[in-house]
Amino acid sequence: MSLIVEIVSTGTANLASVMAGLRRADAEPRICRDPDVAERADRLVLPGVGAFAPAMSQLSERGFSEVLRRRIEAGRPTLAVCLGLQVLCRASEENPGVAGLGLIEGDITRFPETVRVPQLGWNQVEPEEGCRLLKSGYAYFANSFRLADKPQGWNVAFTDHAGPFVAALERGPVLACQFHPELSGPWGLELLKRWLADSQKGGGAC
């Protein structure tokens, strides 16, 4: 029986590729427009394509901000992708003065002009010791902004574009990826499968 995964409808993200990736991982994705459904969901995905401020505005207007805070603080199975990781942070240089959800201690900064911006394509992901879900491999990135430093309380995988930055974070069954696992070939598919399997058993210790 397929595992049901609710995908937050932010109004800014293209959900087709995320849904296709989850189906390849043998899950049953559903678009979630109701924060009460998101609150009860066994598994929730926060996708992200677009800009920081519009995404934060949509999350607030649609009633998802507090749901996400409660889920992640409680360590319930949640996957954030690309801009989804960024809005979990305190703020972003993309839209100064706009507050993020503040669940990750850190601010999002823009890549310097010395490198290609946006970063588009494959890059190596190297997890630090302690990561359970994240493995070494290559992932597909599409980002102009990044979280440069490791935040407290998270296990981290790094990549490098104008210096090292956070490729992904995990804490129990909460996984936040700057890259797109759904576009990252067999390696990304295996990551989705590990997250889904972990959600069935409630996640492990950090």
C-alpha positions in Angstrom: 0.0 0.0 0.0 1.4 3.4 -1.0 2.3 5.9 1.7 0.2 9.1 1.5 2.3 12.3 1.3 0.6 15.7 1.6 2.3 18.5 -0.5 1.8 22.0 0.7 0.2 24.2 -2.0 2.1 27.5 -1.6 0.9 29.0 -4.8 4.4 29.7 -5.9 5.8 26.2 -6.6 5.6 23.9 -9.6 4.3 20.7 -7.9 4.5 18.4 -10.9 8.1 17.3 -10.6 7.8 16.8 -6.8 4.6 14.7 -7.3 6.3 12.6 -10.1 9.4 12.0 -7.9 7.2 10.8 -5.0 5.3 8.5 -7.2 8.6 7.0 -8.5 9.4 6.4 -4.8 6.1 4.4 -4.6 4.3 7.1 -2.5 0.8 8.6 -3.1 1.2 12.4 -3.3 -1.7 14.7 -2.6 -1.9 18.5 -3.0 -2.7 20.0 0.4 -4.6 23.3 0.6 -6.0 22.9 4.1 -3.7 23.6 7.1 -5.8 21.2 9.2 -4.9 18.4 6.8 -1.3 19.4 6.9 -1.4 19.3 10.7 -2.7 15.7 10.8 -0.6 14.4 7.9 1.7 11.5 8.6 4.1 13.0 6.0 4.3 16.6 4.7 6.4 18.1 1.9 7.1 21.8 1.6 8.2 22.4 -2.0 9.8 25.6 -3.2 10.3 27.4 -6.5 10.2 31.2 -6.6 11.1 34.0 -4.3 11.4 34.2 -0.6 8.8 37.0 0.1 5.9 35.7 -2.0 6.5 32.2 -0.5 6.3 33.5 3.1 3.3 35.6 2.2 1.4 32.6 0.8 2.4 30.4 3.8 1.0 33.0 6.2 -2.2 33.8 4.2 -3.0 30.1 3.7 -2.5 29.2 7.4 0.6 27.0 7.0 3.2 28.9 8.9 2.2 27.8 12.4 1.5 24.3 11.2 5.1 24.0 9.9 6.5 25.4 13.1 4.6 22.9 15.2 5.5 19.9 13.0 9.2 20.7 12.8 9.6 21.6 16.4 7.8 18.3 17.3 10.1 16.3 14.9 7.2 15.0 12.7 8.1 13.7 9.2 8.5 16.8 7.0 10.5 17.3 3.8 11.4 20.8 2.6 12.8 21.3 -0.9 14.9 24.2 -2.3 13.1 27.4 -1.3 11.3 25.3 1.2 14.6 25.0 3.1 15.2 28.8 2.8 11.9 29.8 4.3 12.7 27.7 7.4 15.5 30.1 8.1 15.3 33.5 9.8 15.6 35.8 6.8 17.0 36.1 3.3 19.0 38.7 1.4 16.6 38.1 -1.5 14.0 40.1 0.4 15.5 42.1 3.3 13.0 42.8 6.1 10.9 39.8 5.4 11.0 37.3 8.3 11.3 33.6 7.6 9.9 30.9 9.9 12.9 31.0 12.1 13.1 27.2 12.6 16.7 27.2 11.4 19.2 29.5 13.1 20.7 31.2 10.1 20.2 33.7 7.3 20.1 33.0 3.6 22.7 34.9 1.5 23.3 35.4 -2.2 26.2 33.8 -4.0 28.9 36.3 -4.9 29.2 37.6 -8.4 32.5 35.7 -8.8 30.5 32.5 -9.7 27.7 31.7 -12.0 24.3 32.7 -10.5 22.0 30.9 -10.3 23.8 27.7 -9.7 22.2 25.3 -12.2 23.1 21.7 -12.5 24.8 18.8 -10.6 27.0 19.2 -7.5 28.5 16.8 -5.0 26.8 16.4 -1.6 29.0 15.3 1.3 27.2 14.5 4.6 28.9 15.0 7.9 29.1 12.3 10.5 25.8 11.8 12.2 23.6 12.0 9.1 21.3 9.0 8.7 19.2 9.9 5.6 21.8 11.8 3.6 24.5 9.9 1.7 27.4 11.0 -0.4 26.5 11.6 -4.1 25.5 14.1 -6.7 22.3 16.2 -6.6 20.7 18.7 -8.9 20.7 22.3 -7.7 18.9 25.4 -9.0 19.6 28.3 -6.6 20.9 31.8 -6.4 20.9 31.9 -2.6 22.2 29.6 0.1 22.7 28.9 3.8 26.4 29.2 4.3 26.9 28.0 7.8 25.9 25.0 9.8 23.1 25.8 12.2 22.9 24.4 15.7 20.9 21.3 16.3 21.0 19.9 12.8 23.0 17.2 11.0 24.4 18.7 7.8 25.5 17.8 4.3 27.7 20.3 2.5 28.4 21.2 -1.2 30.6 23.8 -2.7 29.9 26.8 -5.0 32.0 29.8 -4.2 32.9 28.0 -1.0 31.1 25.4 1.1 27.4 25.8 1.9 24.6 23.7 3.3 23.3 21.2 0.7 20.8 19.7 3.2 19.9 19.4 6.8 18.3 16.6 8.8 17.0 16.2 12.3 15.2 12.9 13.0 12.5 12.5 10.3 12.8 16.2 9.3 14.8 16.7 6.1 15.5 20.0 4.3 17.3 19.9 0.9 18.6 22.9 -1.0 18.8 20.6 -4.0 15.9 18.9 -5.8 15.9 15.3 -4.8 13.1 14.7 -7.3 15.4 15.8 -10.1 18.5 14.1 -8.8 18.3 10.7 -10.6 18.7 7.4 -8.8 20.6 9.0 -5.9 17.7 11.4 -5.2 15.1 8.7 -5.6 16.9 6.6 -3.0 16.9 9.6 -0.6 13.2 10.0 -1.0 12.7 6.3 -0.3 14.9 6.5 2.8 12.8 9.5 4.1 9.6 7.7 3.4 10.8 4.5 5.1 12.0 6.6 8.1 8.6 8.3 8.3 6.9 4.8 8.8 8.9 4.1 11.9 8.8 7.6 13.3 12.4 8.6 12.6 15.5 7.9 14.6 17.6 9.8 17.0 19.7 12.7 15.7 
